[in-house]
């Protein structure tokens, strides 16, 4: 800007000076021509009246000097006298403009311009009484010649003006630009500045306010977005088309098992597995893509969606969910289905085989009763299995009756032991119930199933002459059921798995002891239903103790 102002000032000065010189010269030239014409006319009149009186004698005896040329032309146009050349050498002048005008009107004038000598000749002719003509000519330099004459001083003046204007322009341009340079863009001062700058500063101030308002809005929506994404359990990553991370919440880092990671890095710094890369590449190709990753000891479902803007992918939105539990449940469901089918098939095959033999008369009369007993015991096994599956599926689906009644555990245990009295006697197991009356809010049916399964196991896996002891007690806010037996116990390595569905410690041993492998699963889910805990302490060959703790207050 300074340079532009500087150049403009110098140009204006130079052009003004040149124009002024040219115009003044032209004006002066005009004036001088006018004066010269007047002079020539006056002289022509003086000389012609002198010739009128004195004749040729005047012309020959007078020195006219170098400035003017005097010519006398007779009435035929023939030159009879000339101050510069011999009259005989000169041609007839009657066709000259000033001469022909003088012949006609008494006076005539003309001027001729010669480019080669850059001179202007001014002629004035006056007719005498004898019809001869006196012509006076004067030579005047042309305008161009005059301009050339003033060229030298003009250049000198121009040089002086340029030097002066350089100094002035430097100062002026600096003075003009200084207040603009001194403007504080962040805090424009509209009061203490040039009034010409006021609209600009006002605009700047309102723009600053607008920008700052918009920045505040952006900041607050960023914070809001950050808070929302940070509170998510799911991972969320947003990337640019080069897969550099723009936003990444803490859950995403945790789920992908990334250590230190800062936004702006490549998404591959979070996870570099091939599955992940392929999934992201597919999404960059414009298609929503999904994959399962195994990281941080769990399974993660990744959904990558392209963010499109006018036919091109301008980034990715990657959503990560922890599906470990979902996958485990899916595996359990598959295993459960196959176990159920297997467990149902075994007794049914036996029933089918025996009944087929009976139908074909292949069984001796005396064995019929024994075969019938086998069918009944397999059918009983089937019924028990189906009952257990029904109980478990009810607990699984959380569709167990939500009874919130007051249940007194001591009398419930008494009732359960009564139902198991026969099997305890058959096995030769002594049963005892100790403790106190403890009531809690819960489901009588489910609590009955918990007690039944624990006591049934304590009898089944006991030894002849062994004992089963049930104790009902409480600590503040919690009821405690302890079921101890002096049976065969559970080897340490199996303890962690006995609550799994269809898990039986020793398949060959268990085959002799009736069971579905679902009893303790029902116990576990029943306890969970009541927000309680179950613990097992056992020693192989010595016995087992199951301790169930349940909150007394109403189930939430
Ligand atoms: P089951 O129908 O086989 O009894 P459970 O789920 O009730 O199935 O028990 C799982 C396994 O845990 C049993 O097969 C058994 O091996 C073991 N078990 C359970 N309770 C006892 C116990 N009181 N003493 C010894 N082993 C037990």
Boltz pocket constraint, residues with backbone or C-beta under 6 A from the ligand:
constraints:
  - pocket:
      binder: B
      contacts: [[A, 453], [A, 454], [A, 457], [A, 458], [A, 461], [A, 462], [A, 485], [A, 487], [A, 488], [A, 489], [A, 490], [A, 498], [A, 500], [A, 503], [A, 504], [A, 505], [A, 506], [A, 510], [A, 513], [A, 514], [A, 515], [A, 516], [A, 517], [A, 518], [A, 519], [A, 520], [A, 521], [A, 544]]
      max_distance: 6.0
